[in-house]
C-alpha cells in the first residue's frame, strides 16, 4: 500500500473499474450532471431542515455539521461482507470480553498488557460496575465499527463505538434519502435491504431491560 496515495474505491489503483461498481456506473453514466448536483443540494437541504447533524468533538467547542451525503456510495460486495462480518463479529466479542475482564478479574492488567491507571483514570470507567454481571454477560449489545478501505482487500478500523452508536441512525437516514432522491438506484444495483436493522436492534437490547413489567410504548409522530 502506498501511504501517500488515497485508494479510489470505484477505480482501484489500476484505474480499472472495480467489479462491485459495474451496475452503479451504468446508472451513473446515464444521469445528467446538473440533475445530480441538484439532488445533492436537495438532500443537504433535507438534512438541514430535519436536523440530521452530528457533533465534532475534541475541540474547544463541539462543531455541528450535516451528515455527509455522497452520490457515489461506498460499495461492499457480498463476498467482501462475508469476510468483514466475521472479523467484526470477532472484534465485538473481544471488546465484550475485555469489558468483562476489566470489571472482574482484570487479568489484562495483572499480565502487564495495560497499566492500571489507563483504566481507572478513564472517564468511561465505572467503579460501581466492578463485580456486576449484566444480563447474558453482554456489555456491548449494539456496536458501531467505523471502517476505512485502504486497498482492494484491505480494511482498517478507525474506531469502535460501543456506548451509544448513533451512527446507525445516520446510515438509515442516508439510505432513506438515497431512496427518495434516486428511487431507481438501489433496486438496479442489487443492494441488500437495510430495513431489517431496527427489528434486529430490539431483540438485541431486550435482555438488558430491567426486571419488571415492560414499559408502555410511546409513538412519536
C-alpha positions in Angstrom: 0.0 0.0 0.0 1.3 3.4 -1.0 0.8 5.6 2.1 0.9 8.8 0.0 -1.9 7.6 -2.3 -5.6 7.5 -1.4 -7.3 4.4 -2.6 -10.1 5.0 -5.1 -12.9 2.7 -4.1 -14.5 2.8 -7.6 -11.5 2.7 -9.8 -8.9 1.0 -7.5 -5.2 1.6 -8.1 -5.0 0.5 -11.7 -7.7 2.9 -12.9 -9.8 -0.1 -13.9 -13.5 -0.1 -12.7 -13.8 -2.4 -9.8 -16.4 -5.1 -10.2 -18.8 -4.1 -7.4 -19.3 -0.7 -9.2 -20.3 -2.1 -12.6 -24.1 -1.6 -12.2 -23.7 1.7 -10.4 -21.5 3.1 -13.3 -24.1 2.0 -15.8 -26.7 4.1 -13.9 -24.3 7.0 -13.2 -23.3 7.3 -16.9 -27.0 7.8 -17.8 -27.5 10.7 -15.4 -27.3 14.4 -16.3 -24.6 16.1 -14.1 -27.0 19.0 -13.5 -29.6 16.7 -12.1 -27.1 15.0 -9.8 -25.9 18.4 -8.4 -29.5 19.5 -7.9 -30.3 16.2 -6.0 -27.1 16.7 -3.9 -28.3 20.2 -2.8 -31.8 18.8 -2.2 -30.5 16.1 0.1 -28.4 18.5 2.1 -31.3 20.9 2.5 -33.5 18.0 3.7 -30.8 17.1 6.3 -30.7 20.7 7.4 -34.4 21.1 7.7 -34.8 17.9 9.7 -31.8 18.5 11.9 -29.8 15.4 10.8 -26.4 16.6 12.1 -23.5 15.3 14.2 -21.0 17.0 16.6 -17.3 17.1 16.0 -15.8 16.6 19.5 -12.3 17.1 20.7 -12.2 20.8 20.2 -12.8 23.8 22.5 -16.4 23.8 21.3 -18.2 21.0 19.6 -18.9 21.8 16.0 -22.2 20.7 14.5 -22.2 19.5 10.9 -24.6 17.9 8.4 -24.1 14.2 7.9 -22.2 13.7 4.6 -24.3 12.6 1.7 -22.3 11.3 -1.3 -23.9 10.5 -4.6 -21.2 7.9 -5.2 -21.6 5.3 -2.5 -19.0 3.0 -0.9 -20.0 -0.4 -2.2 -19.0 -3.6 -0.5 -19.6 -6.8 -2.4 -21.4 -9.8 -0.8 -18.1 -11.8 -0.7 -16.3 -8.9 0.9 -19.1 -8.6 3.5 -18.9 -12.3 4.4 -15.2 -11.8 5.3 -15.7 -8.5 7.0 -18.7 -9.6 9.1 -16.7 -12.5 10.6 -13.9 -10.1 11.6 -16.4 -7.6 13.0 -18.2 -10.3 15.0 -14.9 -11.4 16.4 -13.9 -7.9 17.3 -17.2 -7.2 19.1 -16.8 -10.4 21.1 -13.3 -9.4 22.0 -14.5 -5.9 23.2 -17.2 -7.6 25.3 -14.6 -10.0 26.8 -12.3 -7.0 27.6 -15.1 -5.2 29.4 -15.9 -8.3 31.4 -12.3 -8.7 32.4 -11.9 -5.0 33.4 -14.9 -5.3 35.8 -14.0 -8.7 37.1 -10.6 -10.4 37.2 -8.6 -7.6 35.5 -6.3 -10.3 34.1 -5.2 -7.9 31.3 -3.8 -5.5 34.0 -2.2 -8.3 36.0 -0.5 -9.6 32.9 1.0 -6.1 32.3 -0.7 -5.6 29.0 -2.3 -2.4 30.2 -1.3 -0.1 33.0 -4.0 0.1 35.7 -4.1 3.9 35.6 -5.1 3.8 31.9 -8.3 2.1 33.0 -9.0 3.8 36.4 -8.3 7.3 35.1 -10.6 6.9 32.1 -13.8 8.9 32.4 -15.8 6.0 31.0 -14.7 3.6 33.7 -17.4 3.0 36.3 -16.1 1.5 39.6 -19.7 0.8 40.5 -19.7 -1.9 37.8 -17.0 -3.9 39.4 -18.3 -7.4 40.0 -21.6 -6.7 38.2 -22.6 -9.2 35.5 -25.1 -7.8 33.1 -27.9 -9.9 31.7 -26.5 -12.6 29.5 -23.0 -11.3 30.3 -23.4 -8.8 27.4 -21.9 -5.3 27.7 -22.0 -4.4 24.0 -25.5 -5.0 22.6 -25.2 -2.7 19.6 -21.8 -1.6 18.4 -20.8 0.7 15.6 -17.5 -0.2 13.9 -16.1 2.6 11.7 -14.2 1.1 8.8 -12.0 2.6 6.1 -10.8 0.8 3.0 -7.1 1.3 2.2 -6.7 -1.2 -0.7 -8.7 -3.7 -2.7 -8.8 -6.4 0.0 -7.6 -4.3 3.0 -9.7 -2.6 5.7 -8.8 -0.8 8.9 -10.9 0.0 11.9 -11.0 3.7 12.7 -12.8 3.4 16.0 -15.3 1.2 17.9 -18.5 2.9 19.2 -19.8 0.7 22.0 -21.7 3.1 24.1 -24.4 4.8 22.1 -23.8 4.0 18.4 -25.9 6.8 17.0 -24.2 6.4 13.6 -26.7 3.6 12.9 -29.4 6.2 12.6 -27.2 8.2 10.2 -26.8 5.2 7.9 -30.6 4.6 7.9 -31.3 8.2 7.1 -28.7 8.2 4.4 -30.3 5.2 2.8 -33.8 6.6 3.1 -32.6 9.8 1.5 -30.9 8.0 -1.3 -34.1 6.1 -2.0 -36.1 9.3 -2.0 -33.6 11.1 -4.3 -33.0 8.2 -6.7 -35.7 5.5 -6.2 -34.5 3.5 -9.2 -30.8 3.2 -8.0 -30.9 0.7 -5.1 -33.1 -1.9 -6.8 -31.0 -1.5 -10.0 -27.7 -2.2 -8.3 -28.9 -5.2 -6.3 -28.2 -3.5 -2.9 -29.1 -5.6 0.2 -32.0 -4.4 2.3 -31.5 -2.2 5.3 -34.9 -2.0 6.9 -34.1 -5.1 8.9 -31.8 -3.1 11.2 -34.4 -1.7 13.6 -36.2 -5.0 14.1 -32.9 -6.6 14.9 -31.8 -3.9 17.4 -34.9 -4.5 19.6 -34.2 -8.2 20.4 -30.5 -7.5 20.9 -31.3 -4.8 23.5 -34.2 -6.5 25.3 -32.1 -8.7 27.5 -30.6 -5.6 29.1 -34.0 -4.3 30.2 -34.5 -4.0 33.9 -36.7 -6.7 35.5 -40.4 -5.9 35.9 -43.3 -5.1 33.6 -42.4 -3.9 30.1 -42.7 -0.2 29.6 -45.6 1.1 27.5 -44.6 2.0 24.0 -44.7 5.7 23.1 -45.0 6.6 19.5 -43.7 9.9 18.3 -45.2 11.4 15.1 
